[in-house]
């Protein structure tokens, strides 16, 4: 508190005496008798000296009382929960914003990957070159050469039996896949360049440095998985009569790695940006903390079951809800041998699993939200659990609508992005309820 504020507080104590002083001052210029005026003036100046002395004593007393509070208010700054005290707060905030930007780039990559898959554009680029892929063909001759190369692969040969593909059609799917790859490379640069800068500035804590190495490895591995997935769709499959597609196992691995990388960036970004709130150590809070951490793998498993649906185009097998062709359990649920293959390679079984996983997840999240209603949660944690429950309803609605409308691109891509939004709220909630170090 400033000295001006202290004087202002103390002066209010003497405000009631102001009227008395003003009355006495009128005797200086009044027409009263000289003896009376002299006596009044002497009384006035004596009172003034006494009040000034009392006021100075009160001010010093107030100052001594407020000095500890003033010291505490100037030194107590909100510090995020898991950061190094040796690094300035503004530097930690910059690192947090960078990590959130990396998470945003991962989110964009997942969204673009969904659009690439839904438009069947992923097999249009039939090779992988780290730097040459960053620039598209410029001349007509280069485009024709690229198109002729694409014609020698199974996807074009299958499409040519159904319809004619023009050069403009090829350019559309090629640019879609190219933009997805370019976004991935840009994500790597958004991570790498600031990481080197922050390391040089000394803004990365000792505990954070190994995590940066993990993030870098995962980013490189994600690029490898992307090409490894595409290669599976470029190979001849004589026994298949369906449209060539990538392996659903590799697609799930590629999507799962993206989810994991996004979750790591988001968690660490929240740790840098949000002030930690210490929760009471009660059985109720401990139970909610355990359940909140279970929400993350629950959402992840539902999303990965959706990856198998996408890889097999299983969303087009049964387009009714809540039943599958007027049956709760379809007849072709178990048709492959060995039976375990139905879980991953039978489109009917894959859709059945994803439906039931998703519906169960909504029920579990709703139950968890009900448990949290009367718990003594801080405002941010309560907002997070409300968002988690609300988004689960939205995501289920998007999934059902996508199914009933025969998987339109816009709705299906929104549904895939919605799974990552739901994952984000689960991560945020677990982060709010995490146990803080003593």
N, C-alpha and C positions, 0 to 999 in steps of 0.2 A: 504494500500500500504506500502511495507517495505521501510526502510531507504535506502537500496541499490537501489531500483527502483527509489526513489526520486533523489538520486545522479546521477543515469544514465540519467534521463530526463534532469536534469540541466546541465550536462556535455556536452550535445549536443549543448547547447547555445554557449559554448566556443570552439567548435571544429574548428571554422573558424580561431581562433587565434593560433592554434597549429603549423601551418606552420611558423608563425612569430617567435614563441619561438624557434623552431628548427634552424632557420636561425641565431638567436642571439647566440644560444649555440655554433655555429661553431667558434665564435670568441674566445672561451676559449682555443682552441687548434690550432688556425690559426697562420700563420706567418706574420700577419699584424703588423703595427707599434705599439709599446707599448702604446702610448698615445691614439691612436684610439681604441685599444683593451680595455683599462681601461675605456674609456668613454662609449663604447658599453656595457661593463659588468655592469657599474653603471646604465645605462638606462634599461638594462634587469632586474636587481633585483628590481628596483623601479616599473617597470611595473608589475612584478610578485606579489609584495606585494599588489598593488592596485587591481589586478584581483582577488587575493585570498579574499580580503575584500569584493569585489562585489559579488563573488561567494557565500560566506557565508551568505550575506544578502539575496541573491536570494533563497538559499536553505531554510532559515528560513521562507521566505515569502511563498514559495511553500508548505512547511510543514504545515503552519497555514491554508492555503487554502484547503489542502487535508485532514486535520484532521477530519472535519465533514463527508466527504465522506467515509473515512476509517472506522469511527465508524458505519456509517449506513450499509456499506457492510458487516461488521463482525457480526452485530446483526440482520439483516433482513434475516430470514430463511423462506423457504416456509412451511406454516402450512396448513394442511387439513382443510376443511371448517367447520366442526361441532364438533370439538374436544376440550377437556379441556386444557387450557394453563398450568395447574398444572402438567400435565403428560408429561414426556420427549418425544421428537419427535420420537426417536428410539423405545420407548415402544409402541407408537401409531402405528408405522409401523409394529411391531411384531403382535399386535392385528389385524391389517388389513389383514396381510397375513394369519393368523389363520382363520379369517372369510371367506376369499376367498377359503381356503382349505375346510371349511365346505360347502360352495356353490358348490365346485367341487364334494364333496361326494354326495350331493343331486342330482347333474347332473348325476353322475354315477348310483345312485339308480333308477332314472327315466329311464335311458337307459336299465338297467338290468331288470326293471319291464316290459318294452315293449317286450324284448326278451322272458321273462318268459311267458307273455300272448300269444305271437305269436307262441311259441312252445307248447302251451297248457300244461305247466308244473306247473301252479300255484296250482292245486288241488292234487298234488302228495304227499304232506305232510299234513296229515289229522288231526294233532293236533298242539298245540302251547305251547312250553315250553321255558322259557326265556334263561336258561343256557344249558339244555340238547340238545336243537336243534343246539348248536354250534359245536357239534362233530357228524360226520356221523357214520352209522353202520360200524363196523370193520370186523366182522366175517361173513362167509356165512350164518350162522344160523340167525344172526341179520338182514341180508338183506332179507332173506326169510320171517321172521316174519313181517318185515315192508311191504313187498309186499303183504302178505296175508291180512294185515290190510287194505291196499289200495283197494284190490279186493272187499271189502264189501261196497264200496261207489259207487254212481251212475256213475261217469265218467268211471271207469273200466268196469262196466256192459254194458255201451253203446259201448265202444270200442271193447269189446269181441264179440259183434254181427257183427262187421265190419271186424275185423282182430285179429290175435293172438298177444298178448303182451308178450315178453320174459322178463326175469329178467334184462338183459342188457338194454332193452328199458326203463324199469322202473327206472333203475339207472340213465339214462341220464336225464329224466325229474325231478327226485328227486334231483339230484345234481344242476340242474338249479335253482330250487326253493330254495334249501338250500343256494346257493351262494348269491341269492338275499336277503334272510333273514340275512345272515351273514354280508353282506354289510351294511344293515340297522343298525344292532347292532354296527358295527364298526363306522358308522357315529355318533352314540350316544357317543361313547368313544372319537372320535376325537373332538367332541364339549365339552364334560363334563370335561375331564382331563385338557386341557389347560385353560378352563374357571376358574377352581378352582385355578390353578397356577397364572393366571393373577389377580384374585381377591386378592389372598394373597400378591402379589407384589404391589398391589395398582395401577395397570395399567388400571383399568376399571373406567371410569368416573361415576359420580353420575347419569347422564342422561342415561348411557348405562346399568346400573344394572337392571332396570325393563325390558329392552329389552332382556337381557339374560334370565330372568325368562320366558318371552313369548316364546323365542326360545326353552327352555327346555320343556315347556308344549306342544308346537307344535310337538316336536320330539316324546314325549311319545304318544301324540294323533295320530300321524302318524302310529306308531306301532300298536295301537289299531285298527285304520281303516283298516290296512292291513289284520289283522286276521278277523275282522268283514266282510270284503269283501270276503275272502276265505270261511268263513262259509256259505255264501249264495250259493256257488256252491257245497257244500257237502250235501245239503238237497235234499230229494226226491221231484221230480216234476212230479207227475203222468200225468198231462195234457200235458206235453211237450214231443214231439217226436224228438227234436233236441238234439245235444250234450250238456251235462250239462255245464253251464258257470256261472260265477259270475254275480251278479246284476250289471247292467250298472250304476245304481244310486250310488252304493257303489264304483264302479270303478272310476267314475267321482269324487267322494269325496276324494278318496285316491290320485288320480292324482292331483286334485286341491290343496290339502294340501301340496303336494310335491312342486308344483309350487310356492305356497305362501311362504313356508319356504326358498326355493331357492332365491326368490326375496328379502326377508328380509336380508338374509346373504349377497347377492351380493350388495345391496344398501349400507349397513353399511360398508362392506369391501371397496367399492369405496370411501366412505366418509373418511376412515382412510388413504387411500393410495394416493389419487389424490389431488393435490393442487386446491383449489377452485378458479375459475375465475369469477370475478364480471362483469356482463353484463350491457350494457347501459339500463337505464330505459326508454324504448320507447314502443309505442303501438305495433310496429312490433314484438319486442322481447317478450312482454307480450302475444301476440296472439300465437306465436310459442311455448312459454312455456306451455300455456294451451293445445295446440294441442299435444305436446310431452307427456304430462301426460295422454292424452286420448289414446295414442298408446298402453300403457300397458294393460288396460282392454280390448282393442280391440283384441290384440294378445291372451290374456287369454281366452276370450270368444270363439274364433276360436278353440283354443286348447281343451277347454272343450267340444265343439261340436264334436271334434274328439274322445274324450273319449267315447261318446255314440256310435260312429261308431265302435270303437274297441270292446265295450262291447256286441254289437249285431252282430258282424261280418258283418256289413252293407257294408263294402268295397267289398264284393263278390256278391252283388245283381245286380249292373249295372257296368260293366267294359268297358264303352265307355265314350268318352269325345269329344266335349263339351256337346253333347246331352246324354240323358239317353234312350237307345234303340230307337234311331231316333226320340225322342220327347223331347221337352224342359221341359214339365211337364208330368211325367209318369201317367199312368192310376190308379195305386195303391197307389197314394200319400196319400189319405184319405180313409182308409178302416176300422179303428177301431172306436168303440164307448165306451165312449164319445170321441169326436174328439180331445180333448187335448192330449190324450194318444198317438196319432200318432207322436207328436213332440218328444217323448222320447222312444217309444216302437215299432214303425213301422220302420223296417230297411230302406225301401225306403225313407220315409220322413226324417229320420235321415241323410242319405247320401245326400239328396237334400239340407237340411239345411247346412250341413258342406261344401258342394261345393260352395253354394252361399255366405256363410260367408267368406270363404277363398278368393274367387274371389273379393268380395267387399273390403276385407282387403288390397289386393294387390293394388287395384285402389286408396284407401284412402291413403295408404302409399306413393304411387307414387305422388299423389297430394301434400301431405305434403312435400315430397322431392323437388318438383318443387317450392313450396313456399320458401323453405330454400335456394335456389340457390343464390339469390341476397341479402340475409340477412347478416348483419355483424357478423357472428358467429366466435368464436375462433376456432383454428385448430382442437382441440379434438372434439368439438361439430359437426363440419362439417364432420369429419371422422365418427363419430357415426351415423349421418343421412345417409351418403352414405352406410355404412355397413347395416343399417336397410333396406334401399331400395333394395340393392343387395341381401340380405338374403331372403327378401320376394319373389323375383323372383326364387331363388334357392329352397325355400320351396314349392312354387307352382309347380315347375317342378318335385320335388320329389313326391308330392302328386299325380299329374297326372300320372307319371310313375308307381307309386305303384298301382294305379287303373287299368291302362291298362295291367299291367303284372300280374294281379290277386293276388296281395298282397304277394309277396315273403318276407320271413322273414328279409333278410338283408336290403332290400329297405324300408320295412315298419318300421323297428326299426330306420333306419336313418331318416326317415320322422318324427317320434315321437321325436327323439333327436333334429332335426332341429327346431321343434316348440320351444324348450327351448333355442336354440341359438338365434332365432328371438326375444324371450322374453328378452334375455340378452341385445341385442342391444337396444331394446326399453327402458329398465331400464337405461342403460348407457346414452342414449340420454336425458332422463328426468332428470337424475342426473346432467348432464352437464348444462342444462338450468334451473335448480331449482333456486328459489329466495333465496339469501343468507341473513342471519340476519344482521341487521345494527350494 
